[in-house]
């Protein structure tokens, strides 16, 4: 546990001391707020649904860009052999990097608090739906990060990991959109609903907290992290 904490803190420190960390956070906040407020006063509704939906799309690009260096950069710079010589297991390395990156994402999303407070001051949004939407975005971020780390482990080139994760997440986001599901046969729509990370996360934003959605998000995160560990173990034999 101590080694996991050390790796996680090292990742967080890396984001705090790197201009890239501030650029990523700044871009996400600027674009998310712009997409939200461009129609907010026209709609005249104290509703954060547009913000949550925008974040669902933005995170499918932002998180792959953030996670593409987590594993592949270590390999490309030749640090991987050094890491393997240390008393650190693949599991500890993956979980440590995952926790560190998630803490950075969590703090970045917290910086959206002024937007949420503004909506609370201008109107009376349903607090249950507001909290549910926030939890849904966090759940989405956790799963997206696990996918990003897995894709990062598959190649020595960060750009390859970024493209794989982005395409996978954008497609997954697309098949979970209501406009797409409504045009599909019922049986196919049911399958797409089940497979879509976005669809499960969006249920929280509707004020619906279901065990099946929580189980899907947690198990999907665990599966991709496990796949990453197993893949790294196989390559290091």
Short mmCIF file of the C-alpha atoms (twelve columns), coordinates in Angstrom:
data_MODEL
# 
_entry.id   MODEL 
# 
loop_
_atom_site.group_PDB 
_atom_site.id 
_atom_site.type_symbol 
_atom_site.label_atom_id 
_atom_site.label_alt_id 
_atom_site.label_comp_id 
_atom_site.label_asym_id 
_atom_site.label_seq_id 
_atom_site.Cartn_x 
_atom_site.Cartn_y 
_atom_site.Cartn_z 
_atom_site.pdbx_PDB_model_num 
ATOM 1   C CA . UNK A 1   0.000   0.000   0.000   1 
ATOM 2   C CA . UNK A 2   2.883   2.348   0.773   1 
ATOM 3   C CA . UNK A 3   4.342   1.857   -2.726  1 
ATOM 4   C CA . UNK A 4   0.940   2.545   -4.319  1 
ATOM 5   C CA . UNK A 5   0.635   5.770   -2.333  1 
ATOM 6   C CA . UNK A 6   4.138   6.823   -3.348  1 
ATOM 7   C CA . UNK A 7   3.420   6.234   -7.036  1 
ATOM 8   C CA . UNK A 8   0.077   8.068   -6.794  1 
ATOM 9   C CA . UNK A 9   1.653   11.094  -5.103  1 
ATOM 10  C CA . UNK A 10  4.417   11.120  -7.704  1 
ATOM 11  C CA . UNK A 11  1.798   11.287  -10.470 1 
ATOM 12  C CA . UNK A 12  -0.114  14.086  -8.748  1 
ATOM 13  C CA . UNK A 13  3.109   16.042  -8.214  1 
ATOM 14  C CA . UNK A 14  3.953   15.558  -11.878 1 
ATOM 15  C CA . UNK A 15  0.659   17.186  -12.913 1 
ATOM 16  C CA . UNK A 16  1.101   20.049  -10.453 1 
ATOM 17  C CA . UNK A 17  4.641   20.853  -11.631 1 
ATOM 18  C CA . UNK A 18  4.005   20.439  -15.346 1 
ATOM 19  C CA . UNK A 19  2.506   23.121  -17.615 1 
ATOM 20  C CA . UNK A 20  0.644   20.341  -19.416 1 
ATOM 21  C CA . UNK A 21  -1.436  19.661  -16.306 1 
ATOM 22  C CA . UNK A 22  -2.594  23.278  -16.133 1 
ATOM 23  C CA . UNK A 23  -3.211  23.490  -19.889 1 
ATOM 24  C CA . UNK A 24  -5.393  20.371  -19.873 1 
ATOM 25  C CA . UNK A 25  -7.379  21.552  -16.846 1 
ATOM 26  C CA . UNK A 26  -7.777  25.064  -18.261 1 
ATOM 27  C CA . UNK A 27  -8.977  23.849  -21.649 1 
ATOM 28  C CA . UNK A 28  -11.483 21.446  -20.127 1 
ATOM 29  C CA . UNK A 29  -12.940 24.121  -17.839 1 
ATOM 30  C CA . UNK A 30  -13.100 26.786  -20.547 1 
ATOM 31  C CA . UNK A 31  -14.762 24.571  -23.155 1 
ATOM 32  C CA . UNK A 32  -17.165 22.972  -20.654 1 
ATOM 33  C CA . UNK A 33  -18.305 26.376  -19.359 1 
ATOM 34  C CA . UNK A 34  -18.625 27.800  -22.856 1 
ATOM 35  C CA . UNK A 35  -20.791 24.906  -24.038 1 
ATOM 36  C CA . UNK A 36  -22.946 25.227  -20.940 1 
ATOM 37  C CA . UNK A 37  -23.453 28.992  -20.768 1 
ATOM 38  C CA . UNK A 38  -23.946 29.640  -24.495 1 
ATOM 39  C CA . UNK A 39  -27.589 28.515  -24.191 1 
ATOM 40  C CA . UNK A 40  -28.100 28.728  -20.437 1 
ATOM 41  C CA . UNK A 41  -29.752 32.164  -20.349 1 
ATOM 42  C CA . UNK A 42  -31.744 31.461  -23.513 1 
ATOM 43  C CA . UNK A 43  -33.277 28.327  -21.990 1 
ATOM 44  C CA . UNK A 44  -33.935 30.182  -18.715 1 
ATOM 45  C CA . UNK A 45  -33.757 26.948  -16.711 1 
ATOM 46  C CA . UNK A 46  -31.669 26.191  -13.630 1 
ATOM 47  C CA . UNK A 47  -30.541 22.852  -14.975 1 
ATOM 48  C CA . UNK A 48  -27.050 21.348  -15.177 1 
ATOM 49  C CA . UNK A 49  -27.930 18.539  -17.581 1 
ATOM 50  C CA . UNK A 50  -26.193 20.316  -20.471 1 
ATOM 51  C CA . UNK A 51  -23.007 20.602  -18.406 1 
ATOM 52  C CA . UNK A 52  -23.001 16.905  -17.501 1 
ATOM 53  C CA . UNK A 53  -23.642 15.900  -21.121 1 
ATOM 54  C CA . UNK A 54  -20.868 18.184  -22.376 1 
ATOM 55  C CA . UNK A 55  -18.444 16.719  -19.858 1 
ATOM 56  C CA . UNK A 56  -19.334 13.214  -21.007 1 
ATOM 57  C CA . UNK A 57  -18.148 14.101  -24.498 1 
ATOM 58  C CA . UNK A 58  -15.156 16.226  -23.442 1 
ATOM 59  C CA . UNK A 59  -13.810 13.612  -21.044 1 
ATOM 60  C CA . UNK A 60  -13.760 11.037  -23.854 1 
ATOM 61  C CA . UNK A 61  -11.043 13.203  -25.427 1 
ATOM 62  C CA . UNK A 62  -9.504  14.836  -22.364 1 
ATOM 63  C CA . UNK A 63  -8.853  11.646  -20.395 1 
ATOM 64  C CA . UNK A 64  -7.158  9.729   -23.257 1 
ATOM 65  C CA . UNK A 65  -4.898  12.755  -23.750 1 
ATOM 66  C CA . UNK A 66  -4.142  12.726  -20.032 1 
ATOM 67  C CA . UNK A 67  -3.584  8.983   -19.713 1 
ATOM 68  C CA . UNK A 68  -1.679  8.317   -22.941 1 
ATOM 69  C CA . UNK A 69  1.679   8.919   -21.209 1 
ATOM 70  C CA . UNK A 70  1.005   6.941   -18.041 1 
ATOM 71  C CA . UNK A 71  2.508   3.680   -19.312 1 
ATOM 72  C CA . UNK A 72  3.717   4.238   -22.878 1 
ATOM 73  C CA . UNK A 73  5.905   7.223   -21.972 1 
ATOM 74  C CA . UNK A 74  7.772   5.105   -19.421 1 
ATOM 75  C CA . UNK A 75  8.457   2.526   -22.141 1 
ATOM 76  C CA . UNK A 76  9.432   5.079   -24.782 1 
ATOM 77  C CA . UNK A 77  11.921  6.833   -22.489 1 
ATOM 78  C CA . UNK A 78  13.510  3.566   -21.428 1 
ATOM 79  C CA . UNK A 79  12.347  3.947   -17.838 1 
ATOM 80  C CA . UNK A 80  10.371  0.720   -17.897 1 
ATOM 81  C CA . UNK A 81  13.387  -1.504  -17.303 1 
ATOM 82  C CA . UNK A 82  14.437  0.675   -14.370 1 
ATOM 83  C CA . UNK A 83  10.947  0.457   -12.866 1 
ATOM 84  C CA . UNK A 84  10.926  -3.324  -13.219 1 
ATOM 85  C CA . UNK A 85  14.205  -3.522  -11.335 1 
ATOM 86  C CA . UNK A 86  12.560  -1.870  -8.323  1 
ATOM 87  C CA . UNK A 87  10.508  -3.791  -5.746  1 
ATOM 88  C CA . UNK A 88  7.262   -2.687  -7.420  1 
ATOM 89  C CA . UNK A 89  4.732   -5.058  -8.943  1 
ATOM 90  C CA . UNK A 90  2.735   -4.354  -12.094 1 
ATOM 91  C CA . UNK A 91  -0.404  -4.190  -9.946  1 
ATOM 92  C CA . UNK A 92  1.061   -1.543  -7.647  1 
ATOM 93  C CA . UNK A 93  2.304   0.479   -10.597 1 
ATOM 94  C CA . UNK A 94  -1.028  0.444   -12.444 1 
ATOM 95  C CA . UNK A 95  -3.146  1.176   -9.366  1 
ATOM 96  C CA . UNK A 96  -0.775  3.908   -8.193  1 
ATOM 97  C CA . UNK A 97  -0.853  5.674   -11.544 1 
ATOM 98  C CA . UNK A 98  -4.631  5.224   -11.749 1 
ATOM 99  C CA . UNK A 99  -5.208  6.784   -8.320  1 
ATOM 100 C CA . UNK A 100 -2.812  9.660   -9.021  1 
ATOM 101 C CA . UNK A 101 -4.447  10.511  -12.343 1 
ATOM 102 C CA . UNK A 102 -7.934  10.250  -10.850 1 
ATOM 103 C CA . UNK A 103 -7.042  12.651  -8.035  1 
ATOM 104 C CA . UNK A 104 -5.925  15.175  -10.650 1 
ATOM 105 C CA . UNK A 105 -9.166  14.714  -12.612 1 
ATOM 106 C CA . UNK A 106 -11.235 14.977  -9.422  1 
ATOM 107 C CA . UNK A 107 -9.603  18.286  -8.453  1 
ATOM 108 C CA . UNK A 108 -10.076 19.584  -12.010 1 
ATOM 109 C CA . UNK A 109 -13.784 18.763  -11.915 1 
ATOM 110 C CA . UNK A 110 -14.069 20.441  -8.502  1 
ATOM 111 C CA . UNK A 111 -12.992 23.658  -10.208 1 
ATOM 112 C CA . UNK A 112 -16.407 23.614  -11.893 1 
ATOM 113 C CA . UNK A 113 -17.909 24.454  -8.485  1 
ATOM 114 C CA . UNK A 114 -18.363 28.171  -9.371  1 
ATOM 115 C CA . UNK A 115 -20.572 27.104  -12.298 1 
ATOM 116 C CA . UNK A 116 -22.677 24.898  -10.031 1 
ATOM 117 C CA . UNK A 117 -22.927 27.650  -7.404  1 
ATOM 118 C CA . UNK A 118 -24.014 30.134  -10.088 1 
ATOM 119 C CA . UNK A 119 -26.879 27.852  -11.111 1 
ATOM 120 C CA . UNK A 120 -27.880 27.402  -7.460  1 
ATOM 121 C CA . UNK A 121 -27.966 31.176  -6.965  1 
ATOM 122 C CA . UNK A 122 -29.975 31.849  -10.138 1 
ATOM 123 C CA . UNK A 123 -32.550 29.132  -9.618  1 
ATOM 124 C CA . UNK A 124 -33.658 26.158  -7.592  1 
ATOM 125 C CA . UNK A 125 -32.415 23.010  -9.344  1 
ATOM 126 C CA . UNK A 126 -33.347 19.613  -7.961  1 
ATOM 127 C CA . UNK A 127 -30.487 18.805  -5.585  1 
ATOM 128 C CA . UNK A 128 -30.960 15.061  -6.018  1 
ATOM 129 C CA . UNK A 129 -30.565 15.317  -9.778  1 
ATOM 130 C CA . UNK A 130 -27.636 17.743  -9.372  1 
ATOM 131 C CA . UNK A 131 -25.755 15.383  -7.054  1 
ATOM 132 C CA . UNK A 132 -26.657 12.422  -9.263  1 
ATOM 133 C CA . UNK A 133 -25.255 14.179  -12.317 1 
ATOM 134 C CA . UNK A 134 -22.019 14.927  -10.456 1 
ATOM 135 C CA . UNK A 135 -21.684 11.304  -9.385  1 
ATOM 136 C CA . UNK A 136 -22.373 10.177  -12.940 1 
ATOM 137 C CA . UNK A 137 -19.546 12.344  -14.286 1 
ATOM 138 C CA . UNK A 138 -17.165 10.973  -11.657 1 
ATOM 139 C CA . UNK A 139 -18.177 7.421   -12.548 1 
ATOM 140 C CA . UNK A 140 -17.611 8.189   -16.198 1 
ATOM 141 C CA . UNK A 141 -14.172 9.636   -15.455 1 
ATOM 142 C CA . UNK A 142 -13.142 6.550   -13.478 1 
ATOM 143 C CA . UNK A 143 -14.055 4.125   -16.264 1 
ATOM 144 C CA . UNK A 144 -12.596 6.336   -19.002 1 
ATOM 145 C CA . UNK A 145 -9.327  6.541   -17.081 1 
ATOM 146 C CA . UNK A 146 -9.137  2.749   -16.758 1 
ATOM 147 C CA . UNK A 147 -9.690  2.443   -20.518 1 
ATOM 148 C CA . UNK A 148 -7.043  5.104   -21.173 1 
ATOM 149 C CA . UNK A 149 -4.449  3.344   -19.022 1 
ATOM 150 C CA . UNK A 150 -5.117  0.039   -20.758 1 
ATOM 151 C CA . UNK A 151 -4.683  1.595   -24.210 1 
ATOM 152 C CA . UNK A 152 -1.530  3.352   -23.017 1 
ATOM 153 C CA . UNK A 153 -0.041  -0.018  -22.046 1 
ATOM 154 C CA . UNK A 154 -0.561  -1.484  -25.524 1 
ATOM 155 C CA . UNK A 155 2.011   0.665   -27.312 1 
ATOM 156 C CA . UNK A 156 5.296   2.465   -26.746 1 
ATOM 157 C CA . UNK A 157 3.896   5.471   -28.607 1 
ATOM 158 C CA . UNK A 158 1.619   7.767   -26.551 1 
ATOM 159 C CA . UNK A 159 -0.164  8.979   -29.691 1 
ATOM 160 C CA . UNK A 160 -1.227  5.421   -30.521 1 
ATOM 161 C CA . UNK A 161 -2.667  4.943   -27.043 1 
ATOM 162 C CA . UNK A 162 -4.477  8.274   -27.316 1 
ATOM 163 C CA . UNK A 163 -6.066  7.395   -30.655 1 
ATOM 164 C CA . UNK A 164 -7.155  3.930   -29.527 1 
ATOM 165 C CA . UNK A 165 -8.727  5.208   -26.303 1 
ATOM 166 C CA . UNK A 166 -10.374 8.216   -27.957 1 
ATOM 167 C CA . UNK A 167 -11.949 6.193   -30.762 1 
ATOM 168 C CA . UNK A 168 -13.154 3.527   -28.343 1 
ATOM 169 C CA . UNK A 169 -14.685 6.058   -25.955 1 
ATOM 170 C CA . UNK A 170 -16.257 8.240   -28.657 1 
ATOM 171 C CA . UNK A 171 -17.895 5.208   -30.255 1 
ATOM 172 C CA . UNK A 172 -19.082 4.053   -26.843 1 
ATOM 173 C CA . UNK A 173 -20.445 7.534   -26.149 1 
ATOM 174 C CA . UNK A 174 -22.208 7.589   -29.515 1 
ATOM 175 C CA . UNK A 175 -24.028 4.272   -29.076 1 
ATOM 176 C CA . UNK A 176 -25.395 5.438   -25.745 1 
ATOM 177 C CA . UNK A 177 -27.081 8.566   -27.094 1 
ATOM 178 C CA . UNK A 178 -30.876 8.603   -26.956 1 
ATOM 179 C CA . UNK A 179 -31.120 9.740   -30.584 1 
ATOM 180 C CA . UNK A 180 -29.166 6.676   -31.706 1 
ATOM 181 C CA . UNK A 181 -30.935 4.183   -29.442 1 
ATOM 182 C CA . UNK A 182 -34.375 5.325   -30.590 1 
ATOM 183 C CA . UNK A 183 -33.540 4.483   -34.201 1 
ATOM 184 C CA . UNK A 184 -32.393 0.935   -33.468 1 
ATOM 185 C CA . UNK A 185 -34.402 -2.270  -33.165 1 
ATOM 186 C CA . UNK A 186 -35.375 -2.937  -29.561 1 
ATOM 187 C CA . UNK A 187 -33.046 -5.910  -29.065 1 
ATOM 188 C CA . UNK A 188 -30.062 -4.042  -30.536 1 
ATOM 189 C CA . UNK A 189 -30.865 -0.916  -28.548 1 
ATOM 190 C CA . UNK A 190 -30.923 -2.989  -25.362 1 
ATOM 191 C CA . UNK A 191 -27.469 -4.380  -26.144 1 
ATOM 192 C CA . UNK A 192 -26.063 -0.927  -26.895 1 
ATOM 193 C CA . UNK A 193 -27.556 0.446   -23.676 1 
ATOM 194 C CA . UNK A 194 -25.876 -2.285  -21.676 1 
ATOM 195 C CA . UNK A 195 -22.492 -1.762  -23.357 1 
ATOM 196 C CA . UNK A 196 -22.491 2.043   -23.233 1 
ATOM 197 C CA . UNK A 197 -20.553 3.519   -20.330 1 
ATOM 198 C CA . UNK A 198 -22.177 6.889   -21.011 1 
ATOM 199 C CA . UNK A 199 -25.704 5.504   -20.867 1 
ATOM 200 C CA . UNK A 200 -25.144 3.944   -17.436 1 
ATOM 201 C CA . UNK A 201 -23.488 7.115   -16.098 1 
ATOM 202 C CA . UNK A 202 -26.319 9.287   -17.462 1 
ATOM 203 C CA . UNK A 203 -28.849 7.414   -15.335 1 
ATOM 204 C CA . UNK A 204 -27.390 9.130   -12.280 1 
ATOM 205 C CA . UNK A 205 -28.080 12.503  -13.909 1 
ATOM 206 C CA . UNK A 206 -31.748 11.524  -14.192 1 
ATOM 207 C CA . UNK A 207 -31.868 11.065  -10.439 1 
ATOM 208 C CA . UNK A 208 -31.897 7.279   -10.752 1 
ATOM 209 C CA . UNK A 209 -29.291 5.420   -8.686  1 
ATOM 210 C CA . UNK A 210 -29.472 1.739   -9.608  1 
ATOM 211 C CA . UNK A 211 -27.299 -1.086  -8.387  1 
ATOM 212 C CA . UNK A 212 -26.902 -2.417  -11.926 1 
ATOM 213 C CA . UNK A 213 -25.402 0.880   -13.142 1 
ATOM 214 C CA . UNK A 214 -23.006 1.064   -10.185 1 
ATOM 215 C CA . UNK A 215 -22.021 -2.567  -10.729 1 
ATOM 216 C CA . UNK A 216 -21.410 -1.954  -14.440 1 
ATOM 217 C CA . UNK A 217 -19.174 1.069   -13.872 1 
ATOM 218 C CA . UNK A 218 -17.188 -0.563  -11.061 1 
ATOM 219 C CA . UNK A 219 -16.778 -3.901  -12.857 1 
ATOM 220 C CA . UNK A 220 -15.790 -2.250  -16.163 1 
ATOM 221 C CA . UNK A 221 -13.143 -0.214  -14.361 1 
ATOM 222 C CA . UNK A 222 -11.843 -3.337  -12.656 1 
ATOM 223 C CA . UNK A 223 -11.778 -5.320  -15.904 1 
ATOM 224 C CA . UNK A 224 -9.685  -2.744  -17.775 1 
ATOM 225 C CA . UNK A 225 -7.266  -2.319  -14.873 1 
ATOM 226 C CA . UNK A 226 -6.936  -6.099  -14.591 1 
ATOM 227 C CA . UNK A 227 -6.339  -6.386  -18.340 1 
ATOM 228 C CA . UNK A 228 -3.607  -3.761  -18.047 1 
ATOM 229 C CA . UNK A 229 -1.876  -5.635  -15.234 1 
ATOM 230 C CA . UNK A 230 -2.138  -8.993  -17.032 1 
ATOM 231 C CA . UNK A 231 -0.850  -7.513  -20.300 1 
ATOM 232 C CA . UNK A 232 2.141   -5.929  -18.580 1 
ATOM 233 C CA . UNK A 233 2.918   -9.151  -16.734 1 
ATOM 234 C CA . UNK A 234 2.762   -11.113 -20.009 1 
ATOM 235 C CA . UNK A 235 5.111   -8.671  -21.774 1 
ATOM 236 C CA . UNK A 236 7.579   -8.631  -18.918 1 
ATOM 237 C CA . UNK A 237 8.060   -12.407 -18.811 1 
# 
